[in-house]
Amino acid sequence: MASLFEEFKRRLAQWAGAVPHALRRAGLLVPAREAEADQWLDGSFTHQHRSIAYKLFVPARNTGQRRPLLLMLHGCTQDPDDFAAGTQMNRLAAERGFLVLYPTQTKQHNAARCWNWFLPQHQQRERGEPALLAALTRAVMAEQAVDPARVYVAGLSAGGAMAHILARTHPELFAAVGVHSGLPIGAAKDLMSAMAAMKNGAAAATAGPVRPTIVFHGDADETVHPRNGEEVATAALAAEAGGGRPQAHETQGRSKQGRAYARRTYADTHGRITVEHWLLHGAGHAWAGGSAEGSFTDPTGPDASAEMLRFFLSHPQTP
């Protein structure tokens, strides 16, 4: 009798193990660790006869509510994988429930894979790359049930310049913008003026609204003059104050890794900080607080990715 009972238990155990395995093979049962895994998706999108590839980070964390979305624009010679690895934005986004969208610039449209921020046809709302990137953002918003009040854009260098353009051309879409080592909209109109702006700095175009803005720039940047970061902040202040300049509150600090910085904040008439300008002392042309796993990064900090997400979440879109 005992042997029959043991045989029954053995066969029951085999059956219990085989059923879930069969269901998994059929795609009808997903292990919990797989169901909860972050996703790093490839995609392609076409608008106005131009196609663009992209990567989309979808965090496992899901409260059942619409989630924020960040459009991340890489710098020259970079691609989404490199940019994501260097900024570590996906790791932080996973903690905060952000989706992160990384479009890909190609050599076909720019030999160095830069966004074409310096050409007039790519500085307008319904033309060129601003129209393409805005349309891509809207498509992902519809597919992923994004919160329309919490859509943001950030970029590095040429990507930072294009991010600033998008904040100006599509203020109803992007609630706030982050510009790291970038240039202001209208800084150039062709390649020659772009080189001059990168070397010496250039004033921003004054027309049109700008969303709440956070700026990072190294004061030893020899690729994009730090005066450009000042102009990005100035443009945001002029739009916010109707041409005036609110009083700055400046704090000096040092990252855990020893990078000194000056952080200037500007508040609106309601006391809410709408512009932040981080000047990183001794830093070059690199994403602050980034990882050596990617290009153009400065691991000595401060953590630009974390600070941008913090700033963005404090600025949902307002009518």
Salt bridges, closest charged atoms under 4 A:
GLU6 OE2 - LYS9 NZ 3.64
GLU7 OE2 - ARG10 NH2 2.47
GLU7 OE2 - ARG11 NE 2.82
ASP42 OD1 - LYS55 NZ 3.18
ASP81 OD1 - LYS55 NZ 3.88
GLU95 OE2 - ARG91 NH1 3.90
GLU126 OE2 - ARG125 NE 3.16
GLU129 OE2 - ARG50 NH1 3.43
ASP147 OD2 - ARG150 NE 2.76
GLU172 OE2 - ARG125 NH2 3.04
GLU172 OE2 - ARG138 NH2 2.92
ASP219 OD2 - HIS281 ND1 2.94
ASP221 OD2 - HIS217 NE2 3.30
ASP221 OD2 - HIS285 ND1 2.77
GLU250 OE1 - ARG264 NE 2.72
ASP268 OD2 - ARG272 NE 3.81
GLU276 OE2 - ARG263 NH2 3.14
GLU276 OE2 - ARG310 NH1 2.57
ASP298 OD2 - ARG259 NH2 2.88
GLU307 OE1 - ARG310 NH2 2.64
